[in-house]
Amino acid sequence: MKTVVFNPVAVDDLEEIVNYIMQDNSVAAEAVRHDILNTAESLGDQPGLGIRPRFSAPRFAGIRYLPSEHYPTYLLFYRELSEEIEVLRIIHGARNLPALFD
């Protein structure tokens, strides 16, 4: 099993998501946080679960994404490194995804 780490941008993404949901429903916000973190941990056991994005830019080489298990509109973008899985971004699927990686 590989260790799963979140880069600072992914940490900010998660906090932004949770804070937004918390404005209306704190219980739902914590449920989403918990589900995203559990989905990320599952990547340590099975990093190949994710889908390769169809973005053509070379900067996306090696990046995969996996929808959150119970809240699939939230996508975890990650890459597998030799010792760990790095979560790069956590993004709502309705956003302009390629532009967020510039």
C-alpha beads as a LAMMPS data file, in Angstrom:
LAMMPS data file: protein, C-alpha beads

102 atoms
101 bonds

1 atom types
1 bond types

-500.0 500.0 xlo xhi
-500.0 500.0 ylo yhi
-500.0 500.0 zlo zhi

Masses

1 110.0

Atoms # bond

1 1 1 0.000 0.000 0.000
2 1 1 1.293 3.434 -0.959
3 1 1 0.924 6.492 1.208
4 1 1 -1.537 9.083 -0.074
5 1 1 -0.450 12.716 0.240
6 1 1 -2.319 15.894 -0.630
7 1 1 -0.420 18.747 -2.181
8 1 1 -1.255 22.244 -0.828
9 1 1 -3.574 23.076 -3.733
10 1 1 -5.638 19.919 -3.097
11 1 1 -5.853 20.799 0.613
12 1 1 -7.160 24.240 -0.356
13 1 1 -9.630 22.658 -2.792
14 1 1 -11.016 20.394 -0.076
15 1 1 -11.390 23.246 2.415
16 1 1 -13.117 25.398 -0.211
17 1 1 -15.585 22.603 -1.004
18 1 1 -16.332 21.911 2.656
19 1 1 -16.698 25.607 3.535
20 1 1 -19.078 26.161 0.642
21 1 1 -21.319 23.252 1.638
22 1 1 -21.103 24.198 5.316
23 1 1 -22.868 27.487 4.582
24 1 1 -26.065 25.470 4.122
25 1 1 -25.489 22.166 5.895
26 1 1 -22.628 21.327 8.257
27 1 1 -23.562 17.641 8.447
28 1 1 -23.445 17.314 4.661
29 1 1 -20.139 19.188 4.550
30 1 1 -18.522 16.722 6.936
31 1 1 -20.011 13.780 5.015
32 1 1 -18.475 15.074 1.782
33 1 1 -15.099 15.644 3.491
34 1 1 -15.149 12.130 4.930
35 1 1 -16.074 10.571 1.594
36 1 1 -13.378 12.449 -0.325
37 1 1 -10.725 11.440 2.212
38 1 1 -11.861 7.796 2.119
39 1 1 -11.806 7.801 -1.681
40 1 1 -8.274 9.193 -1.606
41 1 1 -7.127 6.520 0.843
42 1 1 -8.480 3.807 -1.465
43 1 1 -5.969 4.975 -4.076
44 1 1 -3.135 3.797 -1.854
45 1 1 -4.311 0.217 -2.370
46 1 1 -5.424 0.520 -5.972
47 1 1 -3.843 3.483 -7.765
48 1 1 -4.950 2.152 -11.142
49 1 1 -8.617 2.718 -10.311
50 1 1 -8.590 6.183 -11.804
51 1 1 -9.417 7.297 -15.296
52 1 1 -6.907 9.000 -17.574
53 1 1 -8.204 12.426 -18.604
54 1 1 -8.614 13.083 -22.299
55 1 1 -6.771 16.385 -22.134
56 1 1 -4.096 16.428 -24.814
57 1 1 -1.540 18.727 -23.174
58 1 1 1.704 16.972 -22.140
59 1 1 1.378 18.362 -18.589
60 1 1 -1.415 15.835 -18.017
61 1 1 0.804 12.829 -18.684
62 1 1 0.574 10.392 -15.807
63 1 1 -2.416 12.100 -14.191
64 1 1 -5.576 10.158 -13.409
65 1 1 -8.811 11.081 -11.713
66 1 1 -11.304 9.210 -9.594
67 1 1 -14.795 10.377 -8.636
68 1 1 -15.536 10.485 -4.931
69 1 1 -17.379 7.288 -4.034
70 1 1 -20.663 8.715 -2.709
71 1 1 -20.400 12.221 -4.189
72 1 1 -19.179 11.504 -7.732
73 1 1 -19.419 15.105 -8.897
74 1 1 -16.182 15.682 -6.934
75 1 1 -13.152 14.419 -8.830
76 1 1 -9.797 13.625 -7.249
77 1 1 -6.935 14.242 -9.670
78 1 1 -3.765 12.406 -8.723
79 1 1 -0.557 10.873 -9.924
80 1 1 1.252 7.755 -8.832
81 1 1 4.833 8.288 -7.766
82 1 1 7.336 5.592 -6.851
83 1 1 6.646 5.790 -3.105
84 1 1 3.276 7.530 -2.835
85 1 1 0.092 8.752 -4.454
86 1 1 -0.095 12.537 -4.737
87 1 1 -3.553 14.092 -4.864
88 1 1 -3.131 17.165 -7.048
89 1 1 -6.606 18.696 -7.108
90 1 1 -10.140 18.004 -5.889
91 1 1 -12.551 19.601 -8.304
92 1 1 -16.273 19.667 -9.017
93 1 1 -16.767 17.991 -12.389
94 1 1 -18.798 20.887 -13.811
95 1 1 -15.791 23.223 -13.758
96 1 1 -13.484 23.953 -16.713
97 1 1 -11.010 21.232 -15.812
98 1 1 -8.062 21.869 -18.186
99 1 1 -7.910 25.544 -17.210
100 1 1 -7.559 24.641 -13.518
101 1 1 -4.245 22.890 -14.138
102 1 1 -2.460 25.868 -15.723

Bonds

1 1 1 2
2 1 2 3
3 1 3 4
4 1 4 5
5 1 5 6
6 1 6 7
7 1 7 8
8 1 8 9
9 1 9 10
10 1 10 11
11 1 11 12
12 1 12 13
13 1 13 14
14 1 14 15
15 1 15 16
16 1 16 17
17 1 17 18
18 1 18 19
19 1 19 20
20 1 20 21
21 1 21 22
22 1 22 23
23 1 23 24
24 1 24 25
25 1 25 26
26 1 26 27
27 1 27 28
28 1 28 29
29 1 29 30
30 1 30 31
31 1 31 32
32 1 32 33
33 1 33 34
34 1 34 35
35 1 35 36
36 1 36 37
37 1 37 38
38 1 38 39
39 1 39 40
40 1 40 41
41 1 41 42
42 1 42 43
43 1 43 44
44 1 44 45
45 1 45 46
46 1 46 47
47 1 47 48
48 1 48 49
49 1 49 50
50 1 50 51
51 1 51 52
52 1 52 53
53 1 53 54
54 1 54 55
55 1 55 56
56 1 56 57
57 1 57 58
58 1 58 59
59 1 59 60
60 1 60 61
61 1 61 62
62 1 62 63
63 1 63 64
64 1 64 65
65 1 65 66
66 1 66 67
67 1 67 68
68 1 68 69
69 1 69 70
70 1 70 71
71 1 71 72
72 1 72 73
73 1 73 74
74 1 74 75
75 1 75 76
76 1 76 77
77 1 77 78
78 1 78 79
79 1 79 80
80 1 80 81
81 1 81 82
82 1 82 83
83 1 83 84
84 1 84 85
85 1 85 86
86 1 86 87
87 1 87 88
88 1 88 89
89 1 89 90
90 1 90 91
91 1 91 92
92 1 92 93
93 1 93 94
94 1 94 95
95 1 95 96
96 1 96 97
97 1 97 98
98 1 98 99
99 1 99 100
100 1 100 101
101 1 101 102
